[in-house]
Amino acid sequence: MTYTTPHAAADALHWRRDTLELAQARAGQLGLRGAAFPWRTIDGEECSGYWPAGTAAFHVNADIADAVVRYQAAADDDSGFERDTGLELLVETARLWRSLATTTPPDGSASTA
């Protein structure tokens, strides 16, 4: 879609930006920072009845971040997408990944990170 109908890709990413507050609230419910975008949704809220998918489908965030980067590389968009939509999506998905990471070594000793 990014390469054949970039305006449709932009519309999808703008929609994700419009649902960002819901994704941030979902991350908070899961004890995480950033935005946890839903695996299944109609209106921006997770609507999967399958518990593991609704709480561990963090790959969706990677897909959204990848879509932002691909769109920015492929589209000749001077509308402010990078500043108004792309940057915020990238920052909030990165915050989720950071909050999923651990700096505690497997042996439980104090981290120096």
N, CA, C and O atoms as CSV, one atom per row, in Angstrom:
chain,resi,resn,atom,element,x,y,z
A,1,MET,N,N,0.827,-1.189,0.000
A,1,MET,CA,C,0.000,0.000,0.000
A,1,MET,C,C,0.872,1.253,0.000
A,1,MET,O,O,0.546,2.233,-0.669
A,2,THR,N,N,1.970,1.229,0.740
A,2,THR,CA,C,2.826,2.404,0.836
A,2,THR,C,C,3.334,2.838,-0.538
A,2,THR,O,O,3.415,4.031,-0.832
A,3,TYR,N,N,3.670,1.865,-1.369
A,3,TYR,CA,C,4.282,2.176,-2.657
A,3,TYR,C,C,3.280,2.374,-3.784
A,3,TYR,O,O,3.592,3.035,-4.775
A,4,THR,N,N,2.083,1.814,-3.650
A,4,THR,CA,C,1.094,1.943,-4.719
A,4,THR,C,C,0.050,3.018,-4.441
A,4,THR,O,O,-0.377,3.727,-5.352
A,5,THR,N,N,-0.355,3.134,-3.191
A,5,THR,CA,C,-1.332,4.161,-2.801
A,5,THR,C,C,-0.884,4.811,-1.491
A,5,THR,O,O,-1.484,4.579,-0.441
A,6,PRO,N,N,0.171,5.624,-1.556
A,6,PRO,CA,C,0.724,6.190,-0.322
A,6,PRO,C,C,-0.276,7.004,0.489
A,6,PRO,O,O,-0.160,7.069,1.713
A,7,HIS,N,N,-1.249,7.622,-0.160
A,7,HIS,CA,C,-2.239,8.387,0.606
A,7,HIS,C,C,-3.060,7.470,1.513
A,7,HIS,O,O,-3.472,7.883,2.597
A,8,ALA,N,N,-3.303,6.222,1.077
A,8,ALA,CA,C,-4.034,5.270,1.915
A,8,ALA,C,C,-3.178,4.846,3.115
A,8,ALA,O,O,-3.688,4.693,4.225
A,9,ALA,N,N,-1.881,4.661,2.885
A,9,ALA,CA,C,-0.976,4.338,3.995
A,9,ALA,C,C,-0.940,5.494,4.990
A,9,ALA,O,O,-0.961,5.274,6.201
A,10,ALA,N,N,-0.887,6.705,4.488
A,10,ALA,CA,C,-0.893,7.881,5.364
A,10,ALA,C,C,-2.190,7.949,6.166
A,10,ALA,O,O,-2.171,8.264,7.356
A,11,ASP,N,N,-3.314,7.655,5.514
A,11,ASP,CA,C,-4.595,7.659,6.225
A,11,ASP,C,C,-4.601,6.644,7.365
A,11,ASP,O,O,-5.088,6.935,8.457
A,12,ALA,N,N,-4.057,5.450,7.107
A,12,ALA,CA,C,-4.009,4.422,8.150
A,12,ALA,C,C,-3.122,4.865,9.308
A,12,ALA,O,O,-3.455,4.629,10.469
A,13,LEU,N,N,-2.011,5.495,9.005
A,13,LEU,CA,C,-1.112,5.967,10.064
A,13,LEU,C,C,-1.713,7.150,10.827
A,13,LEU,O,O,-1.531,7.270,12.039
A,14,HIS,N,N,-2.416,8.007,10.123
A,14,HIS,CA,C,-3.124,9.105,10.817
A,14,HIS,C,C,-4.185,8.526,11.756
A,14,HIS,O,O,-4.378,9.032,12.861
A,15,TRP,N,N,-4.873,7.465,11.318
A,15,TRP,CA,C,-5.860,6.821,12.188
A,15,TRP,C,C,-5.186,6.259,13.428
A,15,TRP,O,O,-5.702,6.403,14.536
A,16,ARG,N,N,-4.026,5.615,13.248
A,16,ARG,CA,C,-3.287,5.118,14.412
A,16,ARG,C,C,-2.934,6.265,15.343
A,16,ARG,O,O,-3.021,6.118,16.562
A,17,ARG,N,N,-2.542,7.384,14.800
A,17,ARG,CA,C,-2.231,8.558,15.625
A,17,ARG,C,C,-3.488,9.024,16.360
A,17,ARG,O,O,-3.412,9.428,17.520
A,18,ASP,N,N,-4.611,8.972,15.712
A,18,ASP,CA,C,-5.861,9.386,16.345
A,18,ASP,C,C,-6.279,8.449,17.478
A,18,ASP,O,O,-7.047,8.850,18.352
A,19,THR,N,N,-5.791,7.218,17.476
A,19,THR,CA,C,-6.121,6.256,18.533
A,19,THR,C,C,-4.992,6.126,19.565
A,19,THR,O,O,-5.014,5.227,20.406
A,20,LEU,N,N,-4.023,7.016,19.494
A,20,LEU,CA,C,-2.851,6.933,20.356
A,20,LEU,C,C,-3.208,6.989,21.844
A,20,LEU,O,O,-2.623,6.255,22.640
A,21,GLU,N,N,-4.141,7.831,22.228
A,21,GLU,CA,C,-4.514,7.916,23.649
A,21,GLU,C,C,-5.057,6.583,24.166
A,21,GLU,O,O,-4.771,6.193,25.298
A,22,LEU,N,N,-5.829,5.893,23.350
A,22,LEU,CA,C,-6.339,4.574,23.752
A,22,LEU,C,C,-5.193,3.572,23.896
A,22,LEU,O,O,-5.189,2.759,24.820
A,23,ALA,N,N,-4.226,3.631,22.986
A,23,ALA,CA,C,-3.076,2.730,23.062
A,23,ALA,C,C,-2.211,3.055,24.289
A,23,ALA,O,O,-1.653,2.153,24.914
A,24,GLN,N,N,-2.105,4.320,24.621
A,24,GLN,CA,C,-1.359,4.699,25.830
A,24,GLN,C,C,-2.084,4.205,27.081
A,24,GLN,O,O,-1.450,3.727,28.021
A,25,ALA,N,N,-3.393,4.320,27.089
A,25,ALA,CA,C,-4.168,3.831,28.234
A,25,ALA,C,C,-4.023,2.321,28.362
A,25,ALA,O,O,-3.918,1.804,29.474
A,26,ARG,N,N,-4.014,1.610,27.246
A,26,ARG,CA,C,-3.847,0.157,27.274
A,26,ARG,C,C,-2.477,-0.215,27.819
A,26,ARG,O,O,-2.359,-1.159,28.601
A,27,ALA,N,N,-1.451,0.505,27.423
A,27,ALA,CA,C,-0.109,0.250,27.965
A,27,ALA,C,C,-0.124,0.444,29.480
A,27,ALA,O,O,0.456,-0.352,30.219
A,28,GLY,N,N,-0.783,1.494,29.932
A,28,GLY,CA,C,-0.885,1.733,31.368
A,28,GLY,C,C,-1.584,0.598,32.094
A,28,GLY,O,O,-1.166,0.211,33.185
A,29,GLN,N,N,-2.654,0.053,31.499
A,29,GLN,CA,C,-3.357,-1.086,32.093
A,29,GLN,C,C,-2.446,-2.296,32.231
A,29,GLN,O,O,-2.604,-3.103,33.147
A,30,LEU,N,N,-1.493,-2.417,31.318
A,30,LEU,CA,C,-0.565,-3.543,31.328
A,30,LEU,C,C,0.698,-3.249,32.140
A,30,LEU,O,O,1.616,-4.068,32.190
A,31,GLY,N,N,0.736,-2.067,32.778
A,31,GLY,CA,C,1.890,-1.685,33.579
A,31,GLY,C,C,3.089,-1.278,32.749
A,31,GLY,O,O,4.232,-1.424,33.180
A,32,LEU,N,N,2.824,-0.764,31.550
A,32,LEU,CA,C,3.884,-0.389,30.626
A,32,LEU,C,C,3.803,1.090,30.279
A,32,LEU,O,O,2.784,1.740,30.514
A,33,ARG,N,N,4.870,1.605,29.729
A,33,ARG,CA,C,4.900,2.981,29.234
A,33,ARG,C,C,4.671,2.973,27.728
A,33,ARG,O,O,4.678,1.920,27.091
A,34,GLY,N,N,4.474,4.131,27.187
A,34,GLY,CA,C,4.291,4.250,25.741
A,34,GLY,C,C,2.898,3.875,25.313
A,34,GLY,O,O,1.923,4.144,26.015
A,35,ALA,N,N,2.810,3.252,24.155
A,35,ALA,CA,C,1.519,2.895,23.575
A,35,ALA,C,C,1.516,1.424,23.202
A,35,ALA,O,O,2.427,0.949,22.523
A,36,ALA,N,N,0.499,0.704,23.641
A,36,ALA,CA,C,0.304,-0.703,23.267
A,36,ALA,C,C,-0.872,-0.757,22.303
A,36,ALA,O,O,-2.029,-0.830,22.715
A,37,PHE,N,N,-0.555,-0.719,21.009
A,37,PHE,CA,C,-1.611,-0.729,20.010
A,37,PHE,C,C,-2.282,-2.093,19.975
A,37,PHE,O,O,-1.617,-3.112,20.159
A,38,PRO,N,N,-3.585,-2.126,19.743
A,38,PRO,CA,C,-4.336,-3.382,19.787
A,38,PRO,C,C,-4.037,-4.293,18.614
A,38,PRO,O,O,-3.672,-3.853,17.523
A,39,TRP,N,N,-4.205,-5.576,18.878
A,39,TRP,CA,C,-4.060,-6.597,17.845
A,39,TRP,C,C,-5.327,-6.625,16.990
A,39,TRP,O,O,-5.263,-6.695,15.762
A,40,ARG,N,N,-6.463,-6.570,17.656
A,40,ARG,CA,C,-7.752,-6.524,16.967
A,40,ARG,C,C,-8.501,-5.305,17.482
A,40,ARG,O,O,-8.588,-5.076,18.688
A,41,THR,N,N,-9.032,-4.537,16.563
A,41,THR,CA,C,-9.745,-3.330,16.971
A,41,THR,C,C,-10.766,-2.919,15.922
A,41,THR,O,O,-10.660,-3.262,14.745
A,42,ILE,N,N,-11.742,-2.184,16.383
A,42,ILE,CA,C,-12.709,-1.545,15.503
A,42,ILE,C,C,-12.594,-0.032,15.673
A,42,ILE,O,O,-12.601,0.724,14.702
A,43,ASP,N,N,-12.487,0.384,16.931
A,43,ASP,CA,C,-12.466,1.814,17.226
A,43,ASP,C,C,-11.190,2.282,17.925
A,43,ASP,O,O,-11.138,3.408,18.418
A,44,GLY,N,N,-10.165,1.439,17.974
A,44,GLY,CA,C,-8.910,1.808,18.622
A,44,GLY,C,C,-8.673,1.105,19.937
A,44,GLY,O,O,-7.550,1.104,20.441
A,45,GLU,N,N,-9.707,0.504,20.508
A,45,GLU,CA,C,-9.557,-0.264,21.739
A,45,GLU,C,C,-9.381,-1.737,21.377
A,45,GLU,O,O,-9.919,-2.213,20.378
A,46,GLU,N,N,-8.620,-2.446,22.204
A,46,GLU,CA,C,-8.444,-3.878,21.986
A,46,GLU,C,C,-9.804,-4.560,22.098
A,46,GLU,O,O,-10.535,-4.332,23.062
A,47,CYS,N,N,-10.146,-5.394,21.122
A,47,CYS,CA,C,-11.425,-6.101,21.184
A,47,CYS,C,C,-11.245,-7.604,20.976
A,47,CYS,O,O,-12.205,-8.318,20.687
A,48,SER,N,N,-10.002,-8.077,21.125
A,48,SER,CA,C,-9.770,-9.512,21.000
A,48,SER,C,C,-10.285,-10.220,22.244
A,48,SER,O,O,-10.003,-9.806,23.369
A,49,GLY,N,N,-11.033,-11.279,22.033
A,49,GLY,CA,C,-11.509,-12.082,23.147
A,49,GLY,C,C,-10.472,-13.100,23.594
A,49,GLY,O,O,-10.664,-13.794,24.592
A,50,TYR,N,N,-9.379,-13.186,22.855
A,50,TYR,CA,C,-8.324,-14.138,23.155
A,50,TYR,C,C,-7.275,-13.435,24.004
A,50,TYR,O,O,-6.497,-12.634,23.484
A,51,TRP,N,N,-7.241,-13.717,25.284
A,51,TRP,CA,C,-6.430,-12.980,26.250
A,51,TRP,C,C,-4.962,-12.831,25.847
A,51,TRP,O,O,-4.458,-11.708,25.877
A,52,PRO,N,N,-4.239,-13.907,25.469
A,52,PRO,CA,C,-2.820,-13.713,25.126
A,52,PRO,C,C,-2.602,-12.747,23.965
A,52,PRO,O,O,-1.648,-11.970,23.979
A,53,ALA,N,N,-3.458,-12.786,22.980
A,53,ALA,CA,C,-3.301,-11.883,21.842
A,53,ALA,C,C,-3.538,-10.442,22.255
A,53,ALA,O,O,-2.876,-9.531,21.759
A,54,GLY,N,N,-4.461,-10.240,23.143
A,54,GLY,CA,C,-4.779,-8.886,23.575
A,54,GLY,C,C,-3.746,-8.294,24.514
A,54,GLY,O,O,-3.725,-7.080,24.718
A,55,THR,N,N,-2.892,-9.122,25.085
A,55,THR,CA,C,-1.909,-8.604,26.042
A,55,THR,C,C,-0.467,-8.800,25.598
A,55,THR,O,O,0.442,-8.273,26.239
A,56,ALA,N,N,-0.237,-9.524,24.546
A,56,ALA,CA,C,1.141,-9.807,24.148
A,56,ALA,C,C,1.386,-9.631,22.654
A,56,ALA,O,O,2.381,-10.137,22.135
A,57,ALA,N,N,0.528,-8.945,21.971
A,57,ALA,CA,C,0.686,-8.752,20.533
A,57,ALA,C,C,1.478,-7.471,20.257
A,57,ALA,O,O,1.055,-6.613,19.482
A,58,PHE,N,N,2.616,-7.370,20.902
A,58,PHE,CA,C,3.407,-6.145,20.792
A,58,PHE,C,C,4.052,-5.984,19.420
A,58,PHE,O,O,4.563,-4.913,19.092
A,59,HIS,N,N,4.028,-7.055,18.615
A,59,HIS,CA,C,4.561,-6.942,17.261
A,59,HIS,C,C,3.787,-5.908,16.441
A,59,HIS,O,O,4.312,-5.376,15.463
A,60,VAL,N,N,2.554,-5.623,16.831
A,60,VAL,CA,C,1.767,-4.615,16.124
A,60,VAL,C,C,2.486,-3.266,16.204
A,60,VAL,O,O,2.497,-2.508,15.235
A,61,ASN,N,N,3.086,-2.969,17.357
A,61,ASN,CA,C,3.840,-1.723,17.492
A,61,ASN,C,C,5.003,-1.679,16.502
A,61,ASN,O,O,5.275,-0.640,15.899
A,62,ALA,N,N,5.683,-2.809,16.340
A,62,ALA,CA,C,6.792,-2.860,15.385
A,62,ALA,C,C,6.280,-2.641,13.964
A,62,ALA,O,O,6.934,-1.975,13.161
A,63,ASP,N,N,5.116,-3.199,13.655
A,63,ASP,CA,C,4.528,-3.014,12.332
A,63,ASP,C,C,4.203,-1.544,12.071
A,63,ASP,O,O,4.435,-1.035,10.975
A,64,ILE,N,N,3.670,-0.875,13.076
A,64,ILE,CA,C,3.317,0.537,12.937
A,64,ILE,C,C,4.576,1.381,12.753
A,64,ILE,O,O,4.622,2.249,11.881
A,65,ALA,N,N,5.595,1.130,13.571
A,65,ALA,CA,C,6.846,1.873,13.441
A,65,ALA,C,C,7.469,1.647,12.066
A,65,ALA,O,O,7.947,2.587,11.432
A,66,ASP,N,N,7.461,0.401,11.611
A,66,ASP,CA,C,7.997,0.089,10.288
A,66,ASP,C,C,7.204,0.811,9.201
A,66,ASP,O,O,7.787,1.320,8.243
A,67,ALA,N,N,5.898,0.858,9.341
A,67,ALA,CA,C,5.061,1.544,8.353
A,67,ALA,C,C,5.379,3.038,8.301
A,67,ALA,O,O,5.385,3.633,7.223
A,68,VAL,N,N,5.642,3.644,9.458
A,68,VAL,CA,C,6.016,5.062,9.494
A,68,VAL,C,C,7.307,5.281,8.716
A,68,VAL,O,O,7.387,6.173,7.871
A,69,VAL,N,N,8.308,4.471,9.002
A,69,VAL,CA,C,9.611,4.625,8.353
A,69,VAL,C,C,9.499,4.385,6.851
A,69,VAL,O,O,10.072,5.131,6.057
A,70,ARG,N,N,8.765,3.349,6.460
A,70,ARG,CA,C,8.596,3.065,5.027
A,70,ARG,C,C,7.859,4.197,4.323
A,70,ARG,O,O,8.233,4.606,3.224
A,71,TYR,N,N,6.807,4.698,4.969
A,71,TYR,CA,C,6.041,5.784,4.352
A,71,TYR,C,C,6.918,7.017,4.169
A,71,TYR,O,O,6.915,7.631,3.102
A,72,GLN,N,N,7.658,7.375,5.193
A,72,GLN,CA,C,8.515,8.556,5.112
A,72,GLN,C,C,9.576,8.399,4.023
A,72,GLN,O,O,9.932,9.376,3.365
A,73,ALA,N,N,10.079,7.194,3.828
A,73,ALA,CA,C,11.092,6.952,2.807
A,73,ALA,C,C,10.492,6.935,1.397
A,73,ALA,O,O,11.157,7.320,0.436
A,74,ALA,N,N,9.256,6.498,1.276
A,74,ALA,CA,C,8.658,6.300,-0.045
A,74,ALA,C,C,7.850,7.492,-0.547
A,74,ALA,O,O,7.801,7.751,-1.750
A,75,ALA,N,N,7.226,8.207,0.359
A,75,ALA,CA,C,6.298,9.261,-0.056
A,75,ALA,C,C,6.992,10.612,-0.095
A,75,ALA,O,O,7.855,10.916,0.729
A,76,ASP,N,N,6.606,11.387,-1.040
A,76,ASP,CA,C,7.088,12.763,-1.129
A,76,ASP,C,C,6.058,13.640,-0.417
A,76,ASP,O,O,5.309,14.391,-1.042
A,77,ASP,N,N,6.048,13.519,0.912
A,77,ASP,CA,C,5.005,14.146,1.729
A,77,ASP,C,C,5.577,15.362,2.443
A,77,ASP,O,O,6.408,15.231,3.343
A,78,ASP,N,N,5.134,16.530,2.042
A,78,ASP,CA,C,5.584,17.756,2.699
A,78,ASP,C,C,4.467,18.368,3.554
A,78,ASP,O,O,4.463,19.567,3.830
A,79,SER,N,N,3.523,17.515,3.964
A,79,SER,CA,C,2.377,17.995,4.739
A,79,SER,C,C,2.661,18.119,6.229
A,79,SER,O,O,1.800,18.565,6.987
A,80,GLY,N,N,3.851,17.730,6.656
A,80,GLY,CA,C,4.165,17.745,8.079
A,80,GLY,C,C,3.943,16.400,8.741
A,80,GLY,O,O,3.927,16.309,9.969
A,81,PHE,N,N,3.769,15.342,7.934
A,81,PHE,CA,C,3.525,14.013,8.478
A,81,PHE,C,C,4.602,13.611,9.481
A,81,PHE,O,O,4.289,13.141,10.575
A,82,GLU,N,N,5.872,13.796,9.110
A,82,GLU,CA,C,6.968,13.397,10.008
A,82,GLU,C,C,6.815,14.038,11.378
A,82,GLU,O,O,6.928,13.365,12.403
A,83,ARG,N,N,6.561,15.316,11.390
A,83,ARG,CA,C,6.480,16.080,12.637
A,83,ARG,C,C,5.180,15.809,13.395
A,83,ARG,O,O,5.203,15.655,14.616
A,84,ASP,N,N,4.074,15.750,12.704
A,84,ASP,CA,C,2.771,15.685,13.360
A,84,ASP,C,C,2.287,14.274,13.678
A,84,ASP,O,O,1.537,14.083,14.635
A,85,THR,N,N,2.694,13.307,12.910
A,85,THR,CA,C,2.201,11.943,13.088
A,85,THR,C,C,3.338,10.951,13.288
A,85,THR,O,O,3.369,10.218,14.277
A,86,GLY,N,N,4.258,10.937,12.354
A,86,GLY,CA,C,5.328,9.950,12.372
A,86,GLY,C,C,6.175,9.972,13.630
A,86,GLY,O,O,6.412,8.929,14.238
A,87,LEU,N,N,6.625,11.134,14.021
A,87,LEU,CA,C,7.495,11.230,15.189
A,87,LEU,C,C,6.800,10.729,16.447
A,87,LEU,O,O,7.392,9.978,17.222
A,88,GLU,N,N,5.576,11.129,16.655
A,88,GLU,CA,C,4.858,10.705,17.861
A,88,GLU,C,C,4.631,9.191,17.886
A,88,GLU,O,O,4.766,8.562,18.936
A,89,LEU,N,N,4.289,8.610,16.746
A,89,LEU,CA,C,4.116,7.159,16.693
A,89,LEU,C,C,5.431,6.440,16.987
A,89,LEU,O,O,5.443,5.451,17.719
A,90,LEU,N,N,6.529,6.923,16.429
A,90,LEU,CA,C,7.826,6.295,16.675
A,90,LEU,C,C,8.243,6.412,18.136
A,90,LEU,O,O,8.741,5.449,18.719
A,91,VAL,N,N,8.045,7.578,18.727
A,91,VAL,CA,C,8.432,7.776,20.131
A,91,VAL,C,C,7.608,6.881,21.050
A,91,VAL,O,O,8.164,6.238,21.941
A,92,GLU,N,N,6.301,6.829,20.849
A,92,GLU,CA,C,5.452,6.051,21.744
A,92,GLU,C,C,5.650,4.545,21.574
A,92,GLU,O,O,5.541,3.798,22.547
A,93,THR,N,N,5.939,4.088,20.353
A,93,THR,CA,C,6.238,2.670,20.196
A,93,THR,C,C,7.590,2.343,20.823
A,93,THR,O,O,7.759,1.269,21.402
A,94,ALA,N,N,8.547,3.249,20.716
A,94,ALA,CA,C,9.859,3.036,21.346
A,94,ALA,C,C,9.734,2.996,22.869
A,94,ALA,O,O,10.412,2.209,23.529
A,95,ARG,N,N,8.880,3.833,23.415
A,95,ARG,CA,C,8.669,3.810,24.876
A,95,ARG,C,C,8.119,2.468,25.337
A,95,ARG,O,O,8.493,1.976,26.402
A,96,LEU,N,N,7.237,1.878,24.547
A,96,LEU,CA,C,6.722,0.560,24.904
A,96,LEU,C,C,7.851,-0.463,24.902
A,96,LEU,O,O,7.997,-1.228,25.855
A,97,TRP,N,N,8.650,-0.480,23.839
A,97,TRP,CA,C,9.750,-1.448,23.767
A,97,TRP,C,C,10.714,-1.258,24.928
A,97,TRP,O,O,11.204,-2.233,25.498
A,98,ARG,N,N,10.983,-0.028,25.274
A,98,ARG,CA,C,11.890,0.251,26.394
A,98,ARG,C,C,11.311,-0.281,27.703
A,98,ARG,O,O,12.043,-0.826,28.530
A,99,SER,N,N,10.015,-0.127,27.891
A,99,SER,CA,C,9.412,-0.589,29.141
A,99,SER,C,C,9.293,-2.117,29.184
A,99,SER,O,O,9.161,-2.693,30.264
A,100,LEU,N,N,9.339,-2.775,28.027
A,100,LEU,CA,C,9.321,-4.236,27.992
A,100,LEU,C,C,10.702,-4.823,28.271
A,100,LEU,O,O,10.830,-5.979,28.674
A,101,ALA,N,N,11.721,-4.015,28.051
A,101,ALA,CA,C,13.093,-4.493,28.248
A,101,ALA,C,C,13.410,-4.576,29.736
A,101,ALA,O,O,12.780,-3.915,30.561
A,102,THR,N,N,14.387,-5.390,30.054
A,102,THR,CA,C,14.828,-5.503,31.433
A,102,THR,C,C,16.320,-5.233,31.500
A,102,THR,O,O,17.068,-5.588,30.589
A,103,THR,N,N,16.738,-4.618,32.561
A,103,THR,CA,C,18.164,-4.382,32.761
A,103,THR,C,C,18.682,-5.224,33.921
A,103,THR,O,O,19.824,-5.067,34.351
A,104,THR,N,N,17.834,-6.118,34.423
A,104,THR,CA,C,18.246,-7.011,35.507
A,104,THR,C,C,18.862,-8.270,34.903
A,104,THR,O,O,18.202,-8.966,34.132
A,105,PRO,N,N,20.104,-8.570,35.239
A,105,PRO,CA,C,20.735,-9.788,34.721
A,105,PRO,C,C,19.968,-11.035,35.180
A,105,PRO,O,O,19.301,-11.001,36.213
A,106,PRO,N,N,20.057,-12.122,34.431
A,106,PRO,CA,C,19.325,-13.345,34.775
A,106,PRO,C,C,19.604,-13.846,36.186
A,106,PRO,O,O,18.743,-14.494,36.783
A,107,ASP,N,N,20.786,-13.565,36.738
A,107,ASP,CA,C,21.104,-14.046,38.094
A,107,ASP,C,C,20.503,-13.148,39.169
A,107,ASP,O,O,20.654,-13.433,40.357
A,108,GLY,N,N,19.813,-12.052,38.772
A,108,GLY,CA,C,19.143,-11.179,39.741
A,108,GLY,C,C,20.035,-10.154,40.393
A,108,GLY,O,O,19.572,-9.393,41.243
A,109,SER,N,N,21.314,-10.109,40.019
A,109,SER,CA,C,22.218,-9.133,40.622
A,109,SER,C,C,21.896,-7.735,40.130
A,109,SER,O,O,21.191,-7.562,39.136
A,110,ALA,N,N,22.410,-6.753,40.821
A,110,ALA,CA,C,22.147,-5.358,40.462
A,110,ALA,C,C,22.731,-5.058,39.082
A,110,ALA,O,O,23.808,-5.539,38.729
A,111,SER,N,N,22.016,-4.270,38.330
A,111,SER,CA,C,22.449,-3.899,36.997
A,111,SER,C,C,23.327,-2.667,37.053
A,111,SER,O,O,23.168,-1.822,37.933
A,112,THR,N,N,24.243,-2.564,36.126
A,112,THR,CA,C,25.063,-1.366,36.011
A,112,THR,C,C,24.610,-0.518,34.848
A,112,THR,O,O,25.225,0.506,34.549
A,113,ALA,N,N,23.539,-0.929,34.183
A,113,ALA,CA,C,23.038,-0.189,33.011
A,113,ALA,C,C,22.345,1.080,33.421
A,113,ALA,O,O,21.863,1.823,32.566
